[in-house]
Amino acid sequence: MNYILFLLVFIGLISCARNTHVETTPNPPNEESLNISAKRLPPKEVQPVVINKVSYSATMNEVIATDVVSKNILWQKEIYSVTYEKNLERDVQDVFIDSLFIRDGALAIRNESKQFYFLNLETQEVTQRN
């Protein structure tokens, strides 16, 4: 009998020693905290394109033209709109511009969904191409 009691105490001590880190939560979990949230990786850094002393940079879905000398923003243009579903987390639905380059005299823009847009830098007209 003493052998069994000793064995149970020994096993209990070993299991306590292995589990030294115990997390505590200040509040009991609720339905909202039990939802697993999908987080996206940070967007790819997009290098600006400089033409005739104007730098063209990208935000999520906009192109910003900035004077290289004065650093003043000349204009901003939304390239495409992003539609969000109400029941999904917003950040996983974001669609960021992932590259800018010049093609056929226009600013070519590609986003994470591999959609291509072309911005006429004189008229600021946007066209989409596949």
PyMOL commands that place a pseudoatom at each C-alpha (Angstrom):
pseudoatom trace, name=CA, resn=MET, resi=1, chain=A, elem=C, hetatm=0, pos=[0.000, 0.000, 0.000]
pseudoatom trace, name=CA, resn=ASN, resi=2, chain=A, elem=C, hetatm=0, pos=[2.827, 2.382, 0.872]
pseudoatom trace, name=CA, resn=TYR, resi=3, chain=A, elem=C, hetatm=0, pos=[4.433, 1.573, -2.456]
pseudoatom trace, name=CA, resn=ILE, resi=4, chain=A, elem=C, hetatm=0, pos=[1.278, 2.640, -4.376]
pseudoatom trace, name=CA, resn=LEU, resi=5, chain=A, elem=C, hetatm=0, pos=[0.941, 5.827, -2.336]
pseudoatom trace, name=CA, resn=PHE, resi=6, chain=A, elem=C, hetatm=0, pos=[4.608, 6.633, -2.918]
pseudoatom trace, name=CA, resn=LEU, resi=7, chain=A, elem=C, hetatm=0, pos=[4.191, 5.995, -6.656]
pseudoatom trace, name=CA, resn=LEU, resi=8, chain=A, elem=C, hetatm=0, pos=[1.148, 8.306, -6.867]
pseudoatom trace, name=CA, resn=VAL, resi=9, chain=A, elem=C, hetatm=0, pos=[2.964, 11.112, -5.018]
pseudoatom trace, name=CA, resn=PHE, resi=10, chain=A, elem=C, hetatm=0, pos=[6.033, 10.639, -7.212]
pseudoatom trace, name=CA, resn=ILE, resi=11, chain=A, elem=C, hetatm=0, pos=[3.973, 10.824, -10.433]
pseudoatom trace, name=CA, resn=GLY, resi=12, chain=A, elem=C, hetatm=0, pos=[2.173, 13.920, -9.121]
pseudoatom trace, name=CA, resn=LEU, resi=13, chain=A, elem=C, hetatm=0, pos=[5.467, 15.648, -8.368]
pseudoatom trace, name=CA, resn=ILE, resi=14, chain=A, elem=C, hetatm=0, pos=[6.861, 14.863, -11.807]
pseudoatom trace, name=CA, resn=SER, resi=15, chain=A, elem=C, hetatm=0, pos=[3.773, 16.192, -13.577]
pseudoatom trace, name=CA, resn=CYS, resi=16, chain=A, elem=C, hetatm=0, pos=[3.898, 19.396, -11.496]
pseudoatom trace, name=CA, resn=ALA, resi=17, chain=A, elem=C, hetatm=0, pos=[7.590, 19.872, -12.256]
pseudoatom trace, name=CA, resn=ARG, resi=18, chain=A, elem=C, hetatm=0, pos=[7.000, 19.568, -16.008]
pseudoatom trace, name=CA, resn=ASN, resi=19, chain=A, elem=C, hetatm=0, pos=[4.148, 22.101, -16.007]
pseudoatom trace, name=CA, resn=THR, resi=20, chain=A, elem=C, hetatm=0, pos=[5.864, 25.067, -14.345]
pseudoatom trace, name=CA, resn=HIS, resi=21, chain=A, elem=C, hetatm=0, pos=[4.332, 27.698, -16.654]
pseudoatom trace, name=CA, resn=VAL, resi=22, chain=A, elem=C, hetatm=0, pos=[0.655, 28.237, -16.014]
pseudoatom trace, name=CA, resn=GLU, resi=23, chain=A, elem=C, hetatm=0, pos=[-1.213, 30.952, -17.900]
pseudoatom trace, name=CA, resn=THR, resi=24, chain=A, elem=C, hetatm=0, pos=[-4.005, 32.737, -16.165]
pseudoatom trace, name=CA, resn=THR, resi=25, chain=A, elem=C, hetatm=0, pos=[-6.685, 34.839, -17.774]
pseudoatom trace, name=CA, resn=PRO, resi=26, chain=A, elem=C, hetatm=0, pos=[-8.163, 37.745, -15.859]
pseudoatom trace, name=CA, resn=ASN, resi=27, chain=A, elem=C, hetatm=0, pos=[-11.652, 37.038, -17.196]
pseudoatom trace, name=CA, resn=PRO, resi=28, chain=A, elem=C, hetatm=0, pos=[-13.280, 33.760, -18.095]
pseudoatom trace, name=CA, resn=PRO, resi=29, chain=A, elem=C, hetatm=0, pos=[-13.423, 33.182, -21.866]
pseudoatom trace, name=CA, resn=ASN, resi=30, chain=A, elem=C, hetatm=0, pos=[-16.572, 34.294, -23.601]
pseudoatom trace, name=CA, resn=GLU, resi=31, chain=A, elem=C, hetatm=0, pos=[-17.946, 33.400, -27.018]
pseudoatom trace, name=CA, resn=GLU, resi=32, chain=A, elem=C, hetatm=0, pos=[-16.109, 36.283, -28.715]
pseudoatom trace, name=CA, resn=SER, resi=33, chain=A, elem=C, hetatm=0, pos=[-12.727, 35.415, -27.224]
pseudoatom trace, name=CA, resn=LEU, resi=34, chain=A, elem=C, hetatm=0, pos=[-13.058, 31.800, -28.332]
pseudoatom trace, name=CA, resn=ASN, resi=35, chain=A, elem=C, hetatm=0, pos=[-13.206, 32.810, -32.004]
pseudoatom trace, name=CA, resn=ILE, resi=36, chain=A, elem=C, hetatm=0, pos=[-9.905, 32.167, -33.717]
pseudoatom trace, name=CA, resn=SER, resi=37, chain=A, elem=C, hetatm=0, pos=[-8.780, 35.268, -35.535]
pseudoatom trace, name=CA, resn=ALA, resi=38, chain=A, elem=C, hetatm=0, pos=[-6.907, 35.015, -38.798]
pseudoatom trace, name=CA, resn=LYS, resi=39, chain=A, elem=C, hetatm=0, pos=[-4.218, 37.650, -39.055]
pseudoatom trace, name=CA, resn=ARG, resi=40, chain=A, elem=C, hetatm=0, pos=[-2.483, 38.555, -42.269]
pseudoatom trace, name=CA, resn=LEU, resi=41, chain=A, elem=C, hetatm=0, pos=[1.199, 39.103, -42.761]
pseudoatom trace, name=CA, resn=PRO, resi=42, chain=A, elem=C, hetatm=0, pos=[2.290, 42.706, -43.139]
pseudoatom trace, name=CA, resn=PRO, resi=43, chain=A, elem=C, hetatm=0, pos=[1.992, 44.007, -46.694]
pseudoatom trace, name=CA, resn=LYS, resi=44, chain=A, elem=C, hetatm=0, pos=[4.993, 43.878, -48.997]
pseudoatom trace, name=CA, resn=GLU, resi=45, chain=A, elem=C, hetatm=0, pos=[7.051, 47.081, -49.040]
pseudoatom trace, name=CA, resn=VAL, resi=46, chain=A, elem=C, hetatm=0, pos=[6.544, 48.804, -52.389]
pseudoatom trace, name=CA, resn=GLN, resi=47, chain=A, elem=C, hetatm=0, pos=[9.411, 50.853, -53.788]
pseudoatom trace, name=CA, resn=PRO, resi=48, chain=A, elem=C, hetatm=0, pos=[8.330, 54.251, -55.142]
pseudoatom trace, name=CA, resn=VAL, resi=49, chain=A, elem=C, hetatm=0, pos=[8.804, 55.149, -58.796]
pseudoatom trace, name=CA, resn=VAL, resi=50, chain=A, elem=C, hetatm=0, pos=[10.408, 58.534, -59.567]
pseudoatom trace, name=CA, resn=ILE, resi=51, chain=A, elem=C, hetatm=0, pos=[9.729, 60.304, -62.885]
pseudoatom trace, name=CA, resn=ASN, resi=52, chain=A, elem=C, hetatm=0, pos=[10.572, 63.950, -63.665]
pseudoatom trace, name=CA, resn=LYS, resi=53, chain=A, elem=C, hetatm=0, pos=[11.160, 64.878, -60.002]
pseudoatom trace, name=CA, resn=VAL, resi=54, chain=A, elem=C, hetatm=0, pos=[7.843, 63.327, -58.903]
pseudoatom trace, name=CA, resn=SER, resi=55, chain=A, elem=C, hetatm=0, pos=[7.808, 60.278, -56.646]
pseudoatom trace, name=CA, resn=TYR, resi=56, chain=A, elem=C, hetatm=0, pos=[4.850, 57.884, -56.988]
pseudoatom trace, name=CA, resn=SER, resi=57, chain=A, elem=C, hetatm=0, pos=[4.293, 55.749, -53.899]
pseudoatom trace, name=CA, resn=ALA, resi=58, chain=A, elem=C, hetatm=0, pos=[1.567, 53.347, -52.834]
pseudoatom trace, name=CA, resn=THR, resi=59, chain=A, elem=C, hetatm=0, pos=[-0.677, 52.961, -49.842]
pseudoatom trace, name=CA, resn=MET, resi=60, chain=A, elem=C, hetatm=0, pos=[-3.163, 50.102, -49.617]
pseudoatom trace, name=CA, resn=ASN, resi=61, chain=A, elem=C, hetatm=0, pos=[-5.130, 51.036, -52.743]
pseudoatom trace, name=CA, resn=GLU, resi=62, chain=A, elem=C, hetatm=0, pos=[-3.922, 54.550, -53.566]
pseudoatom trace, name=CA, resn=VAL, resi=63, chain=A, elem=C, hetatm=0, pos=[-1.065, 56.147, -55.432]
pseudoatom trace, name=CA, resn=ILE, resi=64, chain=A, elem=C, hetatm=0, pos=[0.416, 59.318, -53.977]
pseudoatom trace, name=CA, resn=ALA, resi=65, chain=A, elem=C, hetatm=0, pos=[2.384, 61.756, -56.147]
pseudoatom trace, name=CA, resn=THR, resi=66, chain=A, elem=C, hetatm=0, pos=[4.961, 63.748, -54.179]
pseudoatom trace, name=CA, resn=ASP, resi=67, chain=A, elem=C, hetatm=0, pos=[7.319, 66.470, -55.379]
pseudoatom trace, name=CA, resn=VAL, resi=68, chain=A, elem=C, hetatm=0, pos=[10.839, 65.137, -54.779]
pseudoatom trace, name=CA, resn=VAL, resi=69, chain=A, elem=C, hetatm=0, pos=[12.324, 68.569, -54.046]
pseudoatom trace, name=CA, resn=SER, resi=70, chain=A, elem=C, hetatm=0, pos=[9.674, 70.157, -51.804]
pseudoatom trace, name=CA, resn=LYS, resi=71, chain=A, elem=C, hetatm=0, pos=[8.256, 66.863, -50.413]
pseudoatom trace, name=CA, resn=ASN, resi=72, chain=A, elem=C, hetatm=0, pos=[4.749, 68.304, -50.961]
pseudoatom trace, name=CA, resn=ILE, resi=73, chain=A, elem=C, hetatm=0, pos=[1.987, 65.903, -51.926]
pseudoatom trace, name=CA, resn=LEU, resi=74, chain=A, elem=C, hetatm=0, pos=[0.774, 66.871, -55.382]
pseudoatom trace, name=CA, resn=TRP, resi=75, chain=A, elem=C, hetatm=0, pos=[-2.207, 64.502, -55.539]
pseudoatom trace, name=CA, resn=GLN, resi=76, chain=A, elem=C, hetatm=0, pos=[-3.609, 61.169, -54.340]
pseudoatom trace, name=CA, resn=LYS, resi=77, chain=A, elem=C, hetatm=0, pos=[-5.598, 58.767, -56.493]
pseudoatom trace, name=CA, resn=GLU, resi=78, chain=A, elem=C, hetatm=0, pos=[-7.604, 55.719, -55.412]
pseudoatom trace, name=CA, resn=ILE, resi=79, chain=A, elem=C, hetatm=0, pos=[-6.783, 52.971, -57.900]
pseudoatom trace, name=CA, resn=TYR, resi=80, chain=A, elem=C, hetatm=0, pos=[-9.410, 50.404, -56.883]
pseudoatom trace, name=CA, resn=SER, resi=81, chain=A, elem=C, hetatm=0, pos=[-11.946, 49.994, -54.122]
pseudoatom trace, name=CA, resn=VAL, resi=82, chain=A, elem=C, hetatm=0, pos=[-11.979, 47.194, -51.578]
pseudoatom trace, name=CA, resn=THR, resi=83, chain=A, elem=C, hetatm=0, pos=[-15.317, 45.694, -50.577]
pseudoatom trace, name=CA, resn=TYR, resi=84, chain=A, elem=C, hetatm=0, pos=[-15.465, 44.267, -47.071]
pseudoatom trace, name=CA, resn=GLU, resi=85, chain=A, elem=C, hetatm=0, pos=[-17.718, 41.487, -45.807]
pseudoatom trace, name=CA, resn=LYS, resi=86, chain=A, elem=C, hetatm=0, pos=[-19.295, 42.440, -42.499]
pseudoatom trace, name=CA, resn=ASN, resi=87, chain=A, elem=C, hetatm=0, pos=[-18.720, 39.103, -40.731]
pseudoatom trace, name=CA, resn=LEU, resi=88, chain=A, elem=C, hetatm=0, pos=[-15.002, 38.782, -41.534]
pseudoatom trace, name=CA, resn=GLU, resi=89, chain=A, elem=C, hetatm=0, pos=[-12.095, 40.593, -39.968]
pseudoatom trace, name=CA, resn=ARG, resi=90, chain=A, elem=C, hetatm=0, pos=[-11.201, 43.657, -41.970]
pseudoatom trace, name=CA, resn=ASP, resi=91, chain=A, elem=C, hetatm=0, pos=[-7.427, 43.193, -42.041]
pseudoatom trace, name=CA, resn=VAL, resi=92, chain=A, elem=C, hetatm=0, pos=[-7.601, 39.795, -43.747]
pseudoatom trace, name=CA, resn=GLN, resi=93, chain=A, elem=C, hetatm=0, pos=[-9.774, 41.309, -46.484]
pseudoatom trace, name=CA, resn=ASP, resi=94, chain=A, elem=C, hetatm=0, pos=[-7.405, 44.191, -47.282]
pseudoatom trace, name=CA, resn=VAL, resi=95, chain=A, elem=C, hetatm=0, pos=[-5.891, 44.084, -50.767]
pseudoatom trace, name=CA, resn=PHE, resi=96, chain=A, elem=C, hetatm=0, pos=[-2.649, 46.044, -50.933]
pseudoatom trace, name=CA, resn=ILE, resi=97, chain=A, elem=C, hetatm=0, pos=[-0.748, 47.330, -53.938]
pseudoatom trace, name=CA, resn=ASP, resi=98, chain=A, elem=C, hetatm=0, pos=[2.379, 45.163, -54.158]
pseudoatom trace, name=CA, resn=SER, resi=99, chain=A, elem=C, hetatm=0, pos=[4.292, 46.740, -57.054]
pseudoatom trace, name=CA, resn=LEU, resi=100, chain=A, elem=C, hetatm=0, pos=[4.616, 49.903, -59.114]
pseudoatom trace, name=CA, resn=PHE, resi=101, chain=A, elem=C, hetatm=0, pos=[6.472, 50.206, -62.415]
pseudoatom trace, name=CA, resn=ILE, resi=102, chain=A, elem=C, hetatm=0, pos=[6.359, 52.098, -65.709]
pseudoatom trace, name=CA, resn=ARG, resi=103, chain=A, elem=C, hetatm=0, pos=[4.872, 50.359, -68.735]
pseudoatom trace, name=CA, resn=ASP, resi=104, chain=A, elem=C, hetatm=0, pos=[3.845, 51.948, -72.052]
pseudoatom trace, name=CA, resn=GLY, resi=105, chain=A, elem=C, hetatm=0, pos=[4.175, 55.466, -70.612]
pseudoatom trace, name=CA, resn=ALA, resi=106, chain=A, elem=C, hetatm=0, pos=[1.805, 54.813, -67.717]
pseudoatom trace, name=CA, resn=LEU, resi=107, chain=A, elem=C, hetatm=0, pos=[2.278, 53.855, -64.086]
pseudoatom trace, name=CA, resn=ALA, resi=108, chain=A, elem=C, hetatm=0, pos=[1.529, 50.148, -63.867]
pseudoatom trace, name=CA, resn=ILE, resi=109, chain=A, elem=C, hetatm=0, pos=[0.105, 48.964, -60.560]
pseudoatom trace, name=CA, resn=ARG, resi=110, chain=A, elem=C, hetatm=0, pos=[-0.293, 45.385, -59.393]
pseudoatom trace, name=CA, resn=ASN, resi=111, chain=A, elem=C, hetatm=0, pos=[-2.094, 44.353, -56.212]
pseudoatom trace, name=CA, resn=GLU, resi=112, chain=A, elem=C, hetatm=0, pos=[-1.931, 41.243, -54.029]
pseudoatom trace, name=CA, resn=SER, resi=113, chain=A, elem=C, hetatm=0, pos=[-4.804, 39.712, -55.996]
pseudoatom trace, name=CA, resn=LYS, resi=114, chain=A, elem=C, hetatm=0, pos=[-2.598, 39.906, -59.123]
pseudoatom trace, name=CA, resn=GLN, resi=115, chain=A, elem=C, hetatm=0, pos=[-4.883, 42.507, -60.708]
pseudoatom trace, name=CA, resn=PHE, resi=116, chain=A, elem=C, hetatm=0, pos=[-3.189, 45.060, -62.967]
pseudoatom trace, name=CA, resn=TYR, resi=117, chain=A, elem=C, hetatm=0, pos=[-4.146, 48.712, -63.266]
pseudoatom trace, name=CA, resn=PHE, resi=118, chain=A, elem=C, hetatm=0, pos=[-2.621, 51.453, -65.376]
pseudoatom trace, name=CA, resn=LEU, resi=119, chain=A, elem=C, hetatm=0, pos=[-2.620, 55.086, -64.280]
pseudoatom trace, name=CA, resn=ASN, resi=120, chain=A, elem=C, hetatm=0, pos=[-2.212, 57.787, -66.929]
pseudoatom trace, name=CA, resn=LEU, resi=121, chain=A, elem=C, hetatm=0, pos=[0.041, 60.246, -65.093]
pseudoatom trace, name=CA, resn=GLU, resi=122, chain=A, elem=C, hetatm=0, pos=[-1.197, 63.227, -67.120]
pseudoatom trace, name=CA, resn=THR, resi=123, chain=A, elem=C, hetatm=0, pos=[-4.961, 62.651, -66.812]
pseudoatom trace, name=CA, resn=GLN, resi=124, chain=A, elem=C, hetatm=0, pos=[-4.974, 60.440, -63.674]
pseudoatom trace, name=CA, resn=GLU, resi=125, chain=A, elem=C, hetatm=0, pos=[-7.296, 58.045, -65.533]
pseudoatom trace, name=CA, resn=VAL, resi=126, chain=A, elem=C, hetatm=0, pos=[-7.177, 54.470, -64.255]
pseudoatom trace, name=CA, resn=THR, resi=127, chain=A, elem=C, hetatm=0, pos=[-7.771, 51.455, -66.480]
pseudoatom trace, name=CA, resn=GLN, resi=128, chain=A, elem=C, hetatm=0, pos=[-7.748, 47.818, -65.415]
pseudoatom trace, name=CA, resn=ARG, resi=129, chain=A, elem=C, hetatm=0, pos=[-6.130, 45.112, -67.529]
pseudoatom trace, name=CA, resn=ASN, resi=130, chain=A, elem=C, hetatm=0, pos=[-5.786, 41.400, -67.022]
for i in range(1, 130): cmd.bond("trace and resi %d" % i, "trace and resi %d" % (i + 1))
show_as sticks, trace
zoom trace
